Amino acid sequence: MMFFLGLQHSMTKERLKEIRRLEKEISTLKEMVMEKDLTIKMQQELIKKSIAK
């Protein structure tokens, strides 16, 4: 039974706070990736248009 002592699955206030912080960070990172993808797509379109001229 000693190996179960380190496994605490209860939801403490500290864990809930950390989960919320991580969820906010994930959301921010997802937004940053979407903005970067949009920037890349816009740059690719500009390159296509400049080559077509």
N, C-alpha and C positions, 0 to 999 in steps of 0.2 A: 504493500500500500504506500510505500514511501515515494514512489514515482508520481503519484497523483498530487502531491503537495504543491508542486509548482504550477499546476493547471487550475487556475481560477477563472471561471467563465462568467462570473457575475458582472453586471454592468454597473460600474461605479461612476460617480460624477466625473472623476478625472478621465476615465476611459471615454465617456460620452463626449466630454469636452474635446479630447484629442481626436475622436472620430469626426466631430463637426469641423475641427480645424483642418483635418486632412481632406474632408469632402470639399471644403472651400478652396483649398490649394489645388485639388484635382480640377475643379471647375475653372479656376483661373488658368491653369496650364492648358486645358482643352481650348479655352478661348484664344490663348496665345498661338496654339497650333493652327486653329482655324484662320486667324489673321495672317499668319505666315503663309499658309496655303493660298489664301486669296492674293497676297502680294506676289507670290511666285506665278500664279495664273495670269495676273495682270501684266507682269513682266514678259511672260511668254507671248501674250497677245501683242504687246508692243513690238517685240522682236519680229513676230510674223508680219505685222503691218509694215515695219521698216524694211524688211527684206522684199516684200511684195512691190514696193515702190520702184 
